[in-house]
Amino acid sequence: MSGNFAVEIISPNQSVLKSETEEVILPSFEGEMGILKDHVSLITFLRPGIITVKKNNQEIKFFVEEGTVEFSKNNLLILTSTAKNLSNLSKDDLNDLIKKSQEKIDQKDINDKEKYLLSHKIDVLKSVN
C-alpha cells in the first residue's frame, strides 16, 4: 500500500504544485507540522516559513509568508499568494526580501503582530540565505 497523498499549492494566478507526495512539512502558527498519509483532518493558517514537500527521497522547498491549509481524505490543499520555489530564488532575491522586510519593521506605524510576522520572515530568509 502506498504512503502517498495528494498535495496542491495554489496561488491566485496559478497552480504552483500539484503532485503526489510522501510527506509535507508546514510552518503553521501552532509550530512546524508534518503531514503524512491518513493524517487527521485539519484546517490551519500558515506563518512565514518553508513548506517542504518530500517525495522519492527528494525535497522541494517553497518560501511562504501566509496562507491557509486544509487536509482531508488524503488531499492537502495549500492556498497562498506568496509561494516561491527556493530553487528559483537567488541570493540577491533573498537579500532584497530581507532588506524590504527590515525597512517595514523599522517603520513607526507598525503594530506588534506585523513586527512579529516580519521578524519571523527575516529569520527564515536569513536561515535560507
Backbone torsions as a table, in degrees:
resi	resn	phi	psi	omega
1	MET	NA	132.7	-177.3
2	SER	-72.6	145.9	176.8
3	GLY	-99.8	22.4	-176.4
4	ASN	-95.2	156.9	173.3
5	PHE	-144.2	166.9	-177.3
6	ALA	-85.9	138.6	174.5
7	VAL	-131.6	139.5	176.0
8	GLU	-140.5	128.8	174.5
9	ILE	-110.6	121.9	-175.6
10	ILE	-123.2	133.2	170.8
11	SER	-111.3	168.9	-178.2
12	PRO	-57.3	-28.7	-175.0
13	ASN	-96.6	-20.4	-171.9
14	GLN	-163.4	166.5	168.5
15	SER	-88.5	115.3	-175.7
16	VAL	-76.7	-38.4	-178.7
17	LEU	-154.8	136.2	172.4
18	LYS	-141.3	114.6	-170.5
19	SER	-160.2	169.9	166.2
20	GLU	-95.5	144.4	-178.0
21	THR	-146.5	165.0	178.3
22	GLU	-96.5	-32.4	-177.0
23	GLU	-158.6	145.7	173.2
24	VAL	-131.8	133.7	175.6
25	ILE	-110.2	126.4	-173.8
26	LEU	-117.9	145.1	173.6
27	PRO	-92.5	89.9	-179.6
28	SER	-98.3	168.1	178.1
29	PHE	-66.5	-21.9	177.2
30	GLU	-78.7	-10.3	-175.9
31	GLY	123.7	179.9	177.0
32	GLU	-67.2	137.0	-173.7
33	MET	-128.2	126.5	175.6
34	GLY	-96.5	133.8	179.3
35	ILE	-115.8	126.1	174.6
36	LEU	-121.9	168.9	177.2
37	LYS	-54.2	140.9	178.7
38	ASP	68.5	20.2	174.2
39	HIS	-61.2	151.4	177.0
40	VAL	-60.1	145.4	178.3
41	SER	-60.4	143.9	179.8
42	LEU	-156.3	157.4	169.3
43	ILE	-133.8	129.9	-179.7
44	THR	-150.8	174.4	179.1
45	PHE	-110.9	146.2	176.6
46	LEU	-88.8	146.7	168.8
47	ARG	-110.7	170.1	178.4
48	PRO	-56.6	133.6	-179.8
49	GLY	169.1	-163.8	-176.6
50	ILE	-113.0	127.8	169.4
51	ILE	-93.1	126.5	178.4
52	THR	-113.7	122.4	178.2
53	VAL	-107.7	119.6	-176.6
54	LYS	-108.9	130.5	179.0
55	LYS	-155.8	130.4	177.2
56	ASN	51.5	47.5	179.2
57	ASN	60.5	21.7	175.2
58	GLN	-122.2	154.5	178.8
59	GLU	-125.7	136.5	170.8
60	ILE	-114.7	128.2	-176.0
61	LYS	-117.7	138.2	179.1
62	PHE	-126.6	135.4	171.7
63	PHE	-88.3	132.1	176.1
64	VAL	-131.4	150.6	176.5
65	GLU	-101.9	-29.9	-175.7
66	GLU	-163.9	173.6	175.7
67	GLY	150.8	-179.6	176.0
68	THR	-124.7	154.3	-177.1
69	VAL	-131.8	136.2	172.8
70	GLU	-133.6	129.2	174.7
71	PHE	-124.0	123.9	-180.0
72	SER	-156.5	134.8	176.2
73	LYS	51.0	44.9	178.0
74	ASN	60.8	31.7	172.4
75	ASN	-125.6	120.3	178.9
76	LEU	-106.3	121.0	179.8
77	LEU	-116.8	123.1	179.2
78	ILE	-117.8	118.6	178.1
79	LEU	-108.6	121.0	-179.3
80	THR	-154.9	148.4	176.9
81	SER	-95.4	-0.1	-171.1
82	THR	-125.1	16.5	-178.5
83	ALA	-67.1	120.7	178.3
84	LYS	-126.7	121.6	177.9
85	ASN	-65.3	123.2	-176.5
86	LEU	-62.1	-28.9	179.7
87	SER	-68.5	-16.5	178.9
88	ASN	-97.0	-2.4	-178.9
89	LEU	-100.2	126.5	177.4
90	SER	-85.0	170.8	175.3
91	LYS	-59.6	-38.5	178.9
92	ASP	-64.1	-40.8	177.2
93	ASP	-60.6	-45.8	179.8
94	LEU	-63.2	-45.3	178.9
95	ASN	-62.0	-37.6	178.3
96	ASP	-65.6	-42.8	177.3
97	LEU	-62.9	-40.4	178.1
98	ILE	-64.0	-45.7	-178.5
99	LYS	-61.5	-47.3	-179.9
100	LYS	-62.9	-39.2	178.6
101	SER	-66.8	-39.9	179.0
102	GLN	-65.2	-38.4	177.2
103	GLU	-62.9	-40.3	179.0
104	LYS	-66.8	-41.4	-177.3
105	ILE	-68.3	-24.0	-179.5
106	ASP	-82.4	-8.2	179.1
107	GLN	-69.8	147.0	-176.9
108	LYS	-76.5	-27.7	-174.2
109	ASP	-92.7	25.5	-178.4
110	ILE	-96.7	139.3	-179.5
111	ASN	-87.9	170.6	-175.3
112	ASP	-62.7	-38.0	179.6
113	LYS	-63.0	-45.2	178.9
114	GLU	-63.5	-39.5	177.1
115	LYS	-61.0	-44.6	179.6
116	TYR	-59.7	-49.6	-178.2
117	LEU	-63.9	-42.6	179.5
118	LEU	-66.5	-40.9	179.8
119	SER	-66.6	-36.7	176.5
120	HIS	-66.7	-41.3	177.5
121	LYS	-59.7	-45.7	179.4
122	ILE	-61.2	-44.6	179.2
123	ASP	-60.1	-43.8	-179.9
124	VAL	-63.6	-46.5	-178.7
125	LEU	-64.4	-37.8	177.7
126	LYS	-66.3	-35.5	179.7
127	SER	-68.8	-30.3	178.6
128	VAL	-77.3	-39.6	-176.3
129	ASN	-69.1	NA	NA
